[in-house]
Each structure stands twice: as structure tokens, then as C-alpha cells.
Amino acid sequence: MKNPKDCKIVKDLLPTYVDKLTSDETNIFIENHLKECDNCRESFENMSSNNEHNENNSINKRKVKIFKKINHKIRILQAIIIVIVLIFLIIVIRKYLILNHVETMAENTDFSNYYLKIVESTDRVTNRIDYYQNGDNFFKIQTKININNKIEKYIEYKFNGNQYYYSEIDGEEISNEVERDVEPFVPYQFLNKSLLGNIGLALFPNTLEETSLYKKACYLLKVDNYFNFIDKETGLTIKEINIDNNMVIDYSYSFGSVTNEMMQELIKQCTDK
């Protein structure tokens, strides 16, 4: 026969037994009693079922908590990626607009009256061009100094319908042609004229930055080992550097400063030699 006192003891021990915290001796005692006592066995089964349900709830809660943490981190990562993409797009659009702006300024520059000096230096030659233009009249003088100190000079002008071309090497005249056709000089401008080209330049990092040169605010366009300094006010190139060719070219512009009298004096100095 089962002892009522045993039932009381077993019921007191059941929570601990269900949690597997009782000793081996106690386990044997409880299990033997459960075999004989339907009431205590029913209590044990209910308690086990509730405990399993609680454990499942606890596991599910932990899983939900973990998934919430993962989703939170994913949302943060997505937000960071969106911010980075937006910043990148803003930078690209800004660079693209700048490139188009300087192109437009250069294209709209009035070259009807201006003086331009170009000085190009490499390992082998120094080349200087002085160019004056006033309307249809222009005068150009170019001097090259080669690595062996050979000096080449070229003069050409068109003034009041008259055309003239002259060249010499080390002071010795090579050509003197009055009737030769001479064409106006085309000043260098940064004009890409390509939608895809400007987009490509804008997409690459560090291709365009703001700087100053000769006390002028500039944009510095960098493509590989090529550097182009563009005057912010005019959109015109004022310096080129090509590291691959070890070449440096400086451009100096003066607008509205050329008079016909100035060109007549230059022509007189050259033709009187």
C-alpha cells in the first residue's frame, strides 16, 4: 500500500525532480512511488507538460530576441549603405555639374580680343608661344629651344588682309612667305564635350578637387598622371602637367588688351630685321 506521507513528500519533491535537481537516491524513491501512485503520476505528468511548455516558450522568446537583434543590425547596415550611396551620388552629381559648368564658361569665352602666352617645358625642349588677336587680325611668335640649345623661331600674322609667315633656326632664315595662308590660333580650352566622358570623370574618386594656383581659385582635374588646373572664373586651363611625358605647360590669358597699334609695332619689329 502506498503511504500518504510518501505522496506528500513526492509532491513536494516533484518540482525539483522535474527540473532534474534531485539526487539519485531521491530519484529512485520518487520513480518507485510514481509507479504505484496514479495521483502523483498525474501530477508529475501535468507538471512535466507545463515545464516543457515553459521551456519551449523560453526558447521561442530567446529566438525572437535573437531575430530582433539580427533584424536591427540589418536595418542599421541598410541605413549605412543608403547613406554611403547617397553621399557618393551627391559627390558624383556635384563633380558632373562642375565639369559641365567650366566647359560652358570656356566655350562662351570671347576670343575676339586677347593675348595668350604658352610656355611648354619638357626634358628635350622649351617652347614659348605669344599670340595676339584683335578681331580678324592676329600675330603669333613661337620660340623653341631644344636640348642641344638649337633655337627655332616661327612668326606668322594676318593683318588687314595681309598674311606673312617666317621661320629661322639659330638666326638663319628658313622660310619667308608673304602669300602663305595662315590660320588663327585655337586657344586650348578644357572642353570634353561628352556626356559619358564627364560622367566617367565624375564617377572616379579624387578626379576633381578645389585648389589655388598663381593666386587664382582653381579646379584640379586629375586623370592618372595627368593634371589640369582650370580657372574657376573662366573655365580655361592655366596649367597642365603630364608626369608620363615629364611635360609642364603654363597658359596666361589677357582679354581686351590687344590693339592694332600694338600688332603693327610687333610686325614692324619682326619685318625690319
Backbone as JSON, one array per atom type, in Angstrom:
{
  "sequence": "MKNPKDCKIVKDLLPTYVDKLTSDETNIFIENHLKECDNCRESFENMSSNNEHNENNSINKRKVKIFKKINHKIRILQAIIIVIVLIFLIIVIRKYLILNHVETMAENTDFSNYYLKIVESTDRVTNRIDYYQNGDNFFKIQTKININNKIEKYIEYKFNGNQYYYSEIDGEEISNEVERDVEPFVPYQFLNKSLLGNIGLALFPNTLEETSLYKKACYLLKVDNYFNFIDKETGLTIKEINIDNNMVIDYSYSFGSVTNEMMQELIKQCTDK",
  "N": [[0.84, -1.2, 0.0], [0.37, 2.25, -0.64], [1.9, 4.9, 1.03], [0.41, 7.66, 2.58], [1.99, 9.72, 3.51], [4.2, 9.48, 1.93], [3.2, 10.34, -0.51], [2.82, 13.07, -0.03], [5.46, 13.84, 0.42], [6.6, 13.22, -2.08], [5.14, 14.9, -3.82], [6.03, 17.34, -2.9], [8.61, 17.14, -3.72], [8.47, 16.9, -6.44], [8.61, 19.3, -8.22], [11.33, 19.89, -8.06], [12.35, 17.49, -8.94], [11.37, 17.37, -11.55], [12.83, 19.43, -12.66], [15.21, 18.18, -12.64], [16.95, 18.21, -10.47], [17.23, 16.68, -8.24], [18.76, 14.15, -6.13], [20.33, 10.94, -6.94], [19.38, 8.85, -5.25], [17.04, 10.0, -4.31], [15.68, 10.22, -6.69], [15.21, 7.53, -7.32], [13.52, 6.85, -5.26], [11.29, 8.54, -5.81], [10.53, 7.73, -8.39], [9.84, 5.04, -7.96], [7.65, 5.42, -6.37], [5.93, 6.77, -8.1], [5.24, 4.77, -9.85], [3.42, 3.35, -8.43], [1.5, 5.12, -7.6], [-1.21, 6.63, -8.84], [-2.27, 9.2, -8.65], [-0.12, 10.87, -7.92], [1.47, 10.39, -10.12], [-0.05, 11.5, -12.15], [0.07, 14.19, -11.38], [2.78, 14.57, -11.75], [2.99, 14.23, -14.55], [1.41, 16.36, -15.49], [2.88, 18.47, -14.47], [5.3, 18.08, -15.78], [4.52, 18.46, -18.4], [3.73, 21.16, -18.33], [6.16, 22.27, -17.65], [7.7, 21.62, -19.88], [6.31, 23.07, -21.77], [6.79, 25.65, -20.81], [9.55, 25.72, -21.14], [9.71, 25.56, -23.9], [8.47, 27.96, -24.56], [10.29, 29.7, -23.46], [12.53, 29.14, -25.03], [11.51, 29.92, -27.52], [11.14, 32.64, -27.04], [13.76, 33.43, -26.67], [14.72, 32.94, -29.24], [13.17, 34.74, -30.73], [14.12, 37.11, -29.66], [16.77, 37.0, -30.5], [16.39, 37.07, -33.29], [15.26, 39.59, -33.51], [17.41, 41.17, -32.76], [19.16, 40.57, -34.86], [17.68, 41.53, -37.07], [17.58, 44.21, -36.37], [20.3, 44.92, -36.58], [20.62, 44.44, -39.29], [18.93, 46.39, -40.36], [20.28, 48.68, -39.5], [22.66, 48.36, -40.94], [21.65, 48.51, -43.54], [20.75, 51.14, -43.52], [23.18, 52.49, -43.23], [24.44, 51.76, -45.64], [22.68, 52.98, -47.47], [23.06, 55.69, -46.81], [25.78, 55.97, -47.49], [25.66, 55.47, -50.25], [24.03, 57.61, -51.05], [25.65, 59.8, -50.36], [27.8, 59.3, -52.09], [26.48, 59.57, -54.58], [25.75, 62.27, -54.44], [28.28, 63.49, -54.45], [29.22, 62.64, -56.98], [27.29, 63.8, -58.71], [27.69, 66.5, -58.12], [30.38, 66.86, -59.02], [30.01, 66.28, -61.72], [28.3, 68.38, -62.5], [30.02, 70.55, -62.05], [32.05, 70.06, -63.96], [30.58, 70.34, -66.35], [29.86, 72.99, -66.04], [32.32, 74.44, -66.13], [33.1, 73.79, -68.68], [31.09, 75.04, -70.19], [31.57, 77.73, -69.55], [34.16, 78.07, -70.66], [33.61, 77.57, -73.34], [31.99, 79.72, -73.96], [33.66, 81.86, -73.83], [34.87, 85.0, -74.94], [36.88, 85.29, -77.57], [37.66, 87.3, -79.24], [39.35, 89.39, -78.79], [42.37, 89.19, -77.39], [45.33, 88.31, -75.49], [47.66, 85.7, -75.39], [49.9, 83.69, -73.63], [51.91, 80.89, -73.9], [53.84, 78.54, -72.29], [55.75, 75.8, -72.69], [57.37, 73.08, -71.26], [59.67, 70.43, -71.43], [61.78, 67.5, -71.02], [63.36, 67.73, -73.24], [62.81, 70.01, -74.73], [62.05, 73.51, -74.7], [59.3, 75.45, -75.2], [57.85, 78.37, -76.33], [55.01, 80.36, -76.87], [53.69, 83.33, -78.04], [50.77, 85.03, -78.48], [48.65, 87.22, -80.2], [45.52, 88.72, -80.68], [43.09, 90.6, -82.39], [40.03, 90.95, -83.33], [39.82, 90.11, -86.7], [42.48, 90.29, -87.11], [45.68, 89.0, -86.33], [48.63, 88.03, -84.54], [51.43, 85.95, -84.19], [54.13, 84.58, -82.44], [56.55, 82.14, -82.08], [58.88, 80.39, -80.13], [61.35, 77.95, -79.93], [63.5, 76.11, -77.88], [65.8, 73.69, -78.11], [67.16, 70.6, -76.69], [69.82, 70.59, -77.34], [70.41, 73.22, -77.39], [69.66, 74.44, -79.74], [67.97, 76.97, -81.42], [64.77, 77.65, -82.51], [62.64, 79.68, -84.43], [59.43, 80.95, -85.12], [57.27, 82.95, -86.95], [54.15, 84.33, -87.59], [51.51, 86.11, -89.11], [48.38, 87.83, -89.62], [47.16, 90.62, -90.97], [45.03, 93.23, -91.57], [44.21, 91.97, -93.95], [46.63, 91.25, -95.07], [49.03, 88.62, -95.21], [51.55, 86.71, -93.55], [54.43, 84.66, -93.17], [57.17, 83.43, -91.35], [60.25, 81.75, -90.67], [63.05, 80.62, -88.74], [66.23, 79.11, -87.88], [68.51, 79.06, -85.36], [69.04, 81.76, -85.93], [69.31, 81.77, -88.69], [67.6, 82.28, -91.62], [64.88, 80.33, -92.68], [62.42, 80.19, -93.95], [60.39, 82.51, -95.7], [57.52, 83.76, -96.32], [55.17, 85.56, -97.97], [52.69, 85.21, -99.14], [51.65, 82.96, -98.03], [49.03, 81.0, -96.62], [47.77, 81.62, -93.45], [46.47, 80.52, -90.38], [44.14, 81.42, -87.78], [45.09, 81.09, -84.36], [44.06, 78.45, -82.23], [42.96, 78.68, -79.09], [43.76, 76.75, -76.19], [41.29, 74.94, -74.53], [39.51, 73.52, -71.78], [37.52, 71.31, -72.88], [35.5, 68.83, -72.91], [33.14, 67.86, -74.0], [31.5, 65.64, -73.87], [28.96, 63.65, -72.71], [29.02, 61.06, -71.53], [31.75, 60.97, -71.06], [32.18, 62.99, -69.12], [30.56, 61.96, -67.09], [31.98, 59.64, -66.56], [34.42, 60.74, -65.6], [33.41, 61.95, -63.34], [32.59, 59.78, -61.83], [34.89, 58.46, -60.98], [36.93, 58.38, -58.08], [38.57, 61.18, -56.47], [39.17, 62.65, -58.78], [38.59, 65.28, -59.21], [39.18, 68.31, -57.62], [39.18, 71.17, -55.42], [41.42, 73.89, -55.54], [44.21, 76.2, -55.49], [46.1, 78.3, -57.68], [48.75, 80.3, -58.72], [47.62, 82.37, -57.28], [45.0, 82.16, -57.99], [41.7, 80.89, -57.79], [41.06, 77.52, -58.37], [39.99, 74.57, -60.18], [41.21, 71.34, -59.89], [41.81, 68.92, -62.14], [42.31, 65.54, -62.24], [43.62, 62.83, -63.91], [44.82, 59.76, -63.98], [48.19, 60.13, -64.49], [47.98, 62.71, -65.3], [47.45, 66.14, -64.93], [45.28, 68.85, -64.7], [44.88, 72.2, -64.34], [42.22, 74.28, -63.82], [40.89, 77.41, -64.32], [38.61, 78.83, -62.11], [37.04, 81.05, -62.65], [36.97, 81.44, -65.41], [36.94, 78.97, -66.68], [39.0, 78.12, -68.21], [42.02, 76.38, -69.03], [44.91, 76.78, -67.07], [47.22, 75.6, -66.41], [48.99, 72.66, -67.27], [50.05, 69.41, -66.39], [51.89, 66.66, -67.23], [52.91, 63.8, -66.09], [53.86, 61.4, -67.13], [55.06, 62.13, -69.56], [56.78, 63.95, -68.6], [56.09, 66.67, -68.79], [55.3, 70.12, -68.68], [52.97, 72.67, -68.97], [52.24, 76.05, -69.12], [49.66, 78.47, -69.14], [48.77, 81.74, -69.94], [46.44, 84.3, -69.88], [45.11, 87.3, -71.3], [42.51, 89.45, -71.67], [40.87, 91.62, -74.01], [42.98, 93.37, -74.3], [44.53, 93.87, -76.51], [45.62, 95.9, -79.14], [45.37, 97.25, -82.48], [47.46, 98.93, -83.06], [49.42, 97.97, -81.35], [49.92, 95.47, -82.53], [50.84, 96.29, -85.03], [53.27, 97.44, -84.32], [54.63, 95.18, -83.38], [54.76, 93.69, -85.74], [56.32, 95.4, -87.29], [58.76, 95.34, -85.88], [59.53, 92.71, -86.36], [59.64, 92.45, -89.18], [61.5, 94.34, -89.89], [63.96, 93.25, -89.46]],
  "CA": [[0.0, 0.0, 0.0], [1.13, 3.48, -0.66], [1.87, 5.68, 2.27], [0.01, 9.04, 2.29], [3.12, 10.63, 3.78], [5.07, 9.44, 0.74], [2.59, 11.22, -1.52], [3.11, 14.47, 0.32], [6.89, 14.08, 0.18], [6.85, 13.19, -3.53], [4.6, 16.12, -4.42], [6.93, 18.45, -2.57], [9.87, 16.98, -4.46], [8.25, 16.85, -7.89], [9.18, 20.43, -8.97], [12.79, 19.74, -8.13], [12.6, 16.31, -9.77], [11.12, 17.75, -12.94], [13.98, 20.26, -13.07], [16.38, 17.31, -12.59], [17.87, 18.73, -9.45], [17.26, 15.76, -7.1], [19.85, 13.17, -6.12], [19.99, 9.63, -7.5], [18.57, 8.13, -4.28], [15.71, 10.62, -4.3], [15.05, 9.87, -7.96], [14.72, 6.15, -7.22], [12.35, 6.88, -4.38], [10.16, 9.17, -6.5], [10.1, 6.9, -9.53], [9.13, 3.87, -7.43], [6.35, 5.86, -5.88], [5.09, 7.1, -9.25], [4.74, 3.53, -10.43], [2.33, 2.83, -7.61], [0.51, 6.16, -7.25], [-1.77, 7.27, -10.03], [-2.48, 10.62, -8.37], [1.19, 11.56, -8.01], [1.94, 10.29, -11.5], [-0.79, 12.52, -12.9], [0.66, 15.49, -11.02], [4.09, 14.64, -12.42], [2.79, 14.43, -15.99], [0.96, 17.75, -15.69], [4.0, 19.35, -14.16], [6.28, 17.92, -16.85], [3.97, 19.11, -19.6], [3.83, 22.61, -18.13], [7.57, 22.65, -17.67], [8.14, 21.57, -21.28], [5.7, 24.22, -22.44], [7.54, 26.85, -20.38], [10.87, 25.69, -21.77], [9.52, 25.91, -25.31], [8.21, 29.4, -24.6], [11.55, 30.38, -23.18], [13.37, 29.01, -26.23], [10.94, 30.78, -28.56], [11.42, 34.04, -26.68], [15.17, 33.7, -26.96], [14.85, 33.01, -30.69], [12.59, 36.01, -31.17], [15.04, 38.16, -29.25], [17.93, 36.93, -31.39], [15.97, 37.55, -34.61], [15.07, 41.04, -33.42], [18.75, 41.78, -32.77], [19.68, 40.44, -36.22], [16.94, 42.48, -37.92], [18.01, 45.57, -36.01], [21.62, 45.13, -37.17], [20.43, 44.52, -40.75], [18.37, 47.72, -40.66], [21.36, 49.66, -39.33], [23.56, 48.18, -42.08], [20.97, 49.06, -44.72], [20.76, 52.61, -43.4], [24.55, 52.94, -43.5], [24.67, 51.61, -47.08], [21.91, 54.02, -48.15], [23.74, 56.97, -46.58], [27.01, 55.96, -48.29], [25.28, 55.61, -51.66], [23.55, 58.98, -51.25], [26.83, 60.68, -50.34], [28.52, 59.05, -53.34], [25.72, 60.18, -55.67], [25.86, 63.73, -54.31], [29.63, 63.85, -54.9], [29.29, 62.42, -58.43], [26.47, 64.82, -59.37], [28.38, 67.79, -57.95], [31.53, 66.88, -59.93], [29.49, 66.34, -63.09], [27.81, 69.74, -62.74], [31.19, 71.43, -62.14], [32.69, 69.84, -65.26], [29.75, 70.96, -67.37], [29.88, 74.44, -65.85], [33.56, 75.02, -66.64], [33.06, 73.64, -70.14], [30.22, 76.07, -70.73], [32.27, 79.01, -69.43], [35.24, 78.12, -71.64], [33.02, 77.64, -74.67], [31.38, 81.04, -74.16], [34.67, 82.91, -73.71], [35.02, 85.85, -76.11], [38.28, 85.31, -78.02], [37.82, 88.28, -80.34], [40.48, 90.26, -78.46], [43.08, 88.62, -76.24], [46.74, 87.93, -75.57], [47.89, 84.4, -74.75], [51.28, 83.19, -73.58], [52.02, 79.47, -73.57], [55.21, 78.08, -72.08], [55.77, 74.35, -72.55], [58.7, 72.59, -70.9], [59.9, 69.0, -71.29], [63.21, 67.2, -70.88], [64.09, 67.94, -74.5], [62.54, 71.27, -75.41], [61.24, 74.56, -74.1], [58.56, 76.04, -76.31], [57.04, 79.52, -75.9], [54.16, 80.96, -77.9], [53.0, 84.58, -77.71], [49.74, 85.18, -79.5], [47.84, 88.43, -80.05], [44.42, 88.76, -81.64], [42.1, 91.66, -82.3], [39.14, 90.72, -84.46], [40.39, 89.22, -87.73], [43.93, 90.47, -87.13], [46.39, 88.27, -85.28], [50.1, 87.93, -84.64], [51.92, 84.83, -83.38], [55.56, 84.31, -82.47], [56.85, 80.92, -81.35], [60.32, 80.15, -79.97], [61.69, 76.65, -79.37], [64.9, 75.88, -77.52], [65.96, 72.25, -77.98], [68.1, 70.14, -75.67], [71.17, 70.93, -77.8], [70.42, 74.69, -77.42], [69.27, 74.96, -81.04], [66.82, 77.88, -81.26], [63.9, 77.77, -83.67], [61.68, 80.77, -84.27], [58.39, 80.97, -86.14], [56.43, 84.15, -86.86], [53.1, 84.4, -88.59], [50.46, 87.07, -88.77], [47.41, 88.25, -90.62], [46.81, 91.98, -90.55], [44.36, 94.0, -92.62], [44.19, 91.19, -95.19], [47.97, 90.8, -95.44], [49.46, 87.43, -94.5], [53.02, 86.59, -93.56], [54.99, 83.55, -92.39], [58.64, 83.48, -91.33], [60.86, 80.81, -89.75], [64.51, 80.61, -88.72], [66.89, 78.22, -86.93], [69.77, 79.68, -84.9], [69.23, 83.05, -86.6], [69.37, 81.62, -90.13], [66.26, 82.25, -92.17], [64.5, 79.1, -93.36], [61.29, 80.45, -94.82], [59.83, 83.86, -95.62], [56.45, 83.64, -97.3], [54.18, 86.62, -97.83], [51.39, 84.77, -99.64], [51.23, 81.71, -97.39], [47.83, 81.08, -95.79], [47.97, 81.38, -92.03], [45.2, 80.35, -89.71], [44.12, 81.89, -86.39], [45.45, 80.1, -83.34], [42.93, 77.99, -81.43], [43.42, 78.58, -77.7], [43.39, 75.49, -75.52], [40.23, 75.02, -73.53], [39.07, 72.23, -71.29], [36.21, 71.05, -73.45], [35.35, 67.38, -73.13], [32.02, 67.75, -74.93], [30.99, 64.27, -73.87], [28.15, 63.34, -71.54], [29.58, 59.86, -70.9], [33.09, 61.3, -70.6], [32.06, 63.72, -67.86], [30.05, 61.03, -66.08], [33.11, 58.78, -66.21], [35.33, 61.51, -64.75], [32.75, 62.2, -62.06], [32.45, 58.53, -61.07], [36.14, 58.06, -60.37], [37.26, 59.2, -56.9], [39.76, 62.04, -56.46], [39.48, 63.19, -60.1], [38.36, 66.72, -59.24], [39.24, 68.94, -56.3], [39.36, 72.62, -55.44], [42.75, 74.29, -55.11], [44.57, 77.52, -55.99], [47.36, 78.35, -58.43], [49.03, 81.68, -59.12], [46.66, 83.2, -56.55], [43.69, 82.01, -58.61], [40.94, 79.71, -57.36], [41.06, 76.58, -59.49], [39.64, 73.16, -60.07], [42.28, 70.46, -60.35], [41.32, 67.69, -62.75], [43.38, 64.54, -62.23], [43.33, 61.57, -64.58], [46.08, 59.02, -63.95], [49.33, 61.0, -64.23], [47.73, 63.97, -65.98], [46.84, 67.14, -64.05], [44.81, 70.02, -65.44], [44.41, 73.26, -63.45], [41.2, 75.03, -64.55], [40.49, 78.65, -63.65], [37.19, 78.81, -61.75], [36.32, 82.21, -63.19], [36.87, 81.42, -66.87], [36.84, 77.61, -67.2], [40.15, 77.87, -69.09], [43.19, 75.73, -68.44], [46.04, 77.68, -66.84], [48.43, 74.79, -66.28], [48.9, 71.21, -67.48], [51.22, 68.62, -66.0], [51.82, 65.27, -67.68], [54.06, 63.16, -65.45], [54.39, 60.36, -68.02], [55.94, 62.77, -70.55], [57.57, 64.97, -67.91], [55.76, 67.9, -69.51], [54.57, 71.15, -67.95], [52.55, 73.76, -69.85], [51.58, 77.17, -68.45], [48.86, 79.33, -70.01], [48.48, 83.05, -69.35], [45.5, 84.98, -70.75], [44.74, 88.68, -71.04], [41.43, 89.72, -72.61], [40.57, 93.01, -74.28], [44.18, 94.18, -74.11], [45.31, 93.94, -77.75], [45.22, 96.94, -80.09], [46.0, 97.12, -83.78], [48.73, 99.63, -82.98], [50.35, 97.03, -80.71], [50.31, 94.46, -83.52], [51.65, 96.96, -86.06], [54.62, 97.59, -83.78], [55.23, 93.85, -83.37], [55.05, 93.35, -87.14], [57.44, 96.25, -87.72], [59.98, 94.83, -85.24], [59.92, 91.44, -86.97], [59.93, 92.6, -90.62], [62.63, 95.26, -90.09], [65.21, 92.53, -89.24]],
  "C": [[0.87, 1.25, 0.0], [0.88, 4.27, 0.61], [1.49, 7.12, 1.92], [1.15, 10.03, 2.52], [4.06, 10.66, 2.57], [4.53, 10.34, -0.36], [2.92, 12.68, -1.26], [4.57, 14.81, 0.02], [7.18, 14.16, -1.32], [6.34, 14.45, -4.2], [5.46, 17.35, -4.12], [8.22, 18.39, -3.41], [9.7, 17.06, -5.98], [8.81, 18.06, -8.66], [10.69, 20.32, -9.14], [13.16, 18.57, -9.03], [12.41, 16.62, -11.25], [12.26, 18.59, -13.5], [15.3, 19.5, -13.01], [17.44, 17.81, -11.62], [17.97, 17.81, -8.23], [18.4, 14.77, -7.25], [19.38, 11.84, -6.7], [19.08, 8.83, -6.55], [17.14, 8.66, -4.27], [14.96, 10.28, -5.58], [14.45, 8.47, -7.91], [13.46, 6.09, -6.36], [11.13, 7.44, -5.1], [9.64, 8.28, -7.62], [9.37, 5.64, -9.07], [7.73, 4.24, -6.95], [5.4, 6.16, -7.04], [4.53, 5.87, -9.94], [3.5, 3.02, -9.7], [1.19, 3.82, -7.4], [0.04, 6.88, -8.5], [-1.9, 8.78, -9.85], [-1.17, 11.39, -8.53], [1.73, 11.52, -9.43], [1.24, 11.33, -12.4], [-0.23, 13.92, -12.64], [2.01, 15.68, -11.72], [3.94, 14.92, -13.91], [2.32, 15.85, -16.3], [2.1, 18.74, -15.51], [5.05, 19.29, -15.27], [5.82, 18.63, -18.12], [4.07, 20.63, -19.5], [5.27, 23.09, -18.23], [8.12, 22.67, -19.1], [7.59, 22.75, -22.07], [6.44, 25.51, -22.1], [8.91, 26.91, -21.03], [10.76, 26.09, -23.24], [9.26, 27.4, -25.47], [9.49, 30.19, -24.4], [12.48, 30.35, -24.39], [12.86, 29.92, -27.34], [11.2, 32.25, -28.3], [12.86, 34.4, -26.99], [15.4, 33.82, -28.46], [14.33, 34.33, -31.23], [13.53, 37.16, -30.84], [16.27, 38.21, -30.16], [17.58, 37.48, -32.77], [15.77, 39.06, -34.61], [16.42, 41.76, -33.47], [19.34, 41.74, -34.18], [19.0, 41.44, -37.15], [17.34, 43.92, -37.65], [19.37, 45.89, -36.64], [21.52, 45.25, -38.69], [19.89, 45.89, -41.14], [19.44, 48.81, -40.52], [22.32, 49.6, -40.51], [22.94, 48.76, -43.35], [20.98, 50.58, -44.7], [22.14, 53.17, -43.73], [24.85, 52.88, -45.0], [23.93, 52.69, -47.87], [22.57, 55.38, -48.01], [25.0, 57.07, -47.44], [26.69, 56.17, -49.77], [24.81, 57.03, -51.96], [24.71, 59.97, -51.28], [27.61, 60.55, -51.64], [27.81, 59.72, -54.51], [25.81, 61.7, -55.64], [27.21, 64.21, -54.83], [29.74, 63.74, -56.42], [28.5, 63.5, -59.17], [27.14, 66.19, -59.29], [29.55, 67.91, -58.92], [31.08, 67.0, -61.38], [29.02, 67.75, -63.42], [28.97, 70.74, -62.86], [31.85, 71.3, -63.5], [31.89, 70.49, -66.38], [29.78, 72.48, -67.28], [31.16, 75.05, -66.42], [33.64, 74.87, -68.16], [32.23, 74.75, -70.79], [30.89, 77.44, -70.67], [33.36, 79.13, -70.48], [34.7, 78.28, -73.05], [32.47, 79.03, -74.97], [32.38, 82.19, -74.0], [34.79, 83.67, -75.02], [36.49, 85.94, -76.47], [38.48, 86.29, -79.18], [38.99, 89.22, -80.08], [41.17, 89.71, -77.22], [44.55, 88.4, -76.54], [46.91, 86.62, -74.79], [49.37, 84.06, -74.8], [51.25, 81.74, -73.14], [53.49, 79.13, -73.42], [55.17, 76.58, -71.78], [57.2, 73.88, -72.29], [58.68, 71.07, -70.78], [61.39, 68.78, -71.08], [64.01, 67.63, -72.1], [63.87, 69.32, -75.13], [61.78, 72.22, -74.5], [60.6, 75.34, -75.24], [57.69, 77.17, -75.77], [56.29, 80.07, -77.1], [53.54, 82.23, -77.32], [52.02, 84.87, -78.84], [48.87, 86.39, -79.18], [46.73, 88.38, -81.09], [43.49, 89.92, -81.32], [41.21, 91.55, -83.53], [39.75, 89.72, -85.43], [41.91, 89.33, -87.82], [44.58, 89.67, -86.0], [47.88, 88.22, -85.59], [50.56, 86.83, -83.67], [53.43, 84.69, -83.56], [55.85, 83.13, -81.55], [58.36, 80.69, -81.33], [60.54, 78.81, -79.3], [63.18, 76.6, -79.07], [65.05, 74.38, -77.25], [67.03, 71.91, -76.96], [69.54, 70.47, -76.05], [71.34, 72.45, -77.99], [70.18, 75.25, -78.82], [67.99, 75.76, -80.87], [66.06, 77.97, -82.58], [62.89, 78.88, -83.41], [60.71, 80.76, -85.45], [57.51, 82.2, -85.9], [55.37, 84.06, -87.95], [52.06, 85.42, -88.16], [49.52, 87.27, -89.94], [46.91, 89.61, -90.15], [46.26, 92.76, -91.74], [44.42, 93.29, -93.98], [45.54, 90.69, -95.62], [48.37, 89.6, -94.57], [50.97, 87.28, -94.61], [53.42, 85.41, -92.68], [56.5, 83.59, -92.5], [59.14, 82.44, -90.33], [62.37, 80.87, -89.86], [65.01, 79.6, -87.7], [68.26, 78.8, -86.63], [70.09, 80.94, -85.68], [69.29, 82.97, -88.1], [67.97, 81.43, -90.7], [66.01, 80.95, -92.93], [63.38, 79.37, -94.35], [60.8, 81.87, -94.59], [58.77, 83.95, -96.71], [55.38, 84.69, -97.03], [52.79, 86.11, -98.18], [50.88, 83.5, -98.95], [49.98, 81.94, -96.54], [48.18, 80.76, -94.34], [46.61, 81.39, -91.35], [45.27, 80.88, -88.28], [44.44, 80.75, -85.42], [44.21, 79.72, -82.54], [43.41, 77.82, -79.99], [42.93, 77.31, -77.05], [42.32, 75.78, -74.49], [39.96, 73.61, -73.02], [37.64, 72.02, -71.77], [36.11, 69.56, -73.77], [34.21, 67.09, -74.11], [31.41, 66.35, -74.96], [30.25, 64.02, -72.58], [28.74, 62.14, -70.8], [30.98, 60.13, -70.35], [33.06, 62.01, -69.26], [31.51, 62.84, -66.74], [31.17, 60.11, -65.6], [34.09, 59.47, -65.29], [34.72, 61.72, -63.37], [32.68, 60.95, -61.19], [33.73, 58.14, -60.36], [36.46, 58.97, -59.19], [38.51, 60.03, -57.14], [40.14, 62.57, -57.84], [39.33, 64.71, -60.14], [38.39, 67.27, -57.82], [39.47, 70.43, -56.47], [40.74, 72.95, -54.88], [42.98, 75.73, -55.57], [45.92, 77.44, -56.68], [47.54, 79.77, -58.93], [48.01, 82.65, -58.53], [45.27, 83.19, -57.19], [43.0, 80.78, -58.04], [40.76, 78.8, -58.56], [40.35, 75.28, -59.13], [40.83, 72.36, -60.6], [41.67, 69.16, -60.84], [42.48, 66.72, -62.85], [42.89, 63.25, -62.89], [44.66, 60.83, -64.74], [47.22, 59.98, -63.59], [49.21, 62.33, -64.96], [46.96, 64.9, -65.04], [46.51, 68.38, -64.86], [44.25, 71.03, -64.44], [43.49, 74.19, -64.26], [40.78, 76.24, -63.73], [38.99, 78.63, -63.38], [36.41, 79.93, -62.43], [36.08, 82.11, -64.69], [36.62, 80.02, -67.45], [37.99, 77.24, -68.11], [41.28, 77.21, -68.32], [44.29, 76.76, -68.25], [47.34, 76.91, -66.58], [48.09, 73.33, -66.54], [50.19, 70.57, -67.0], [50.97, 67.18, -66.45], [53.08, 64.57, -67.16], [54.68, 62.12, -66.36], [55.38, 60.94, -69.03], [56.86, 63.82, -69.93], [57.36, 66.34, -68.56], [54.95, 68.84, -68.61], [54.24, 72.27, -68.94], [51.81, 74.79, -69.02], [50.88, 78.04, -69.48], [48.56, 80.63, -69.26], [47.62, 83.85, -70.34], [45.32, 86.44, -70.32], [43.72, 89.08, -72.1], [41.2, 91.23, -72.76], [41.77, 93.93, -74.19], [44.98, 94.42, -75.38], [44.73, 95.02, -78.67], [45.91, 96.7, -81.43], [47.35, 97.82, -83.8], [49.8, 98.73, -82.35], [50.83, 95.99, -81.73], [51.15, 95.07, -84.64], [53.09, 97.11, -85.58], [55.34, 96.25, -83.76], [55.63, 93.43, -84.78], [56.27, 94.13, -87.63], [58.76, 95.72, -87.15], [60.47, 93.56, -85.94], [60.36, 91.63, -88.43], [61.1, 93.53, -90.88], [63.97, 94.54, -89.93], [65.88, 92.21, -90.58]]
}
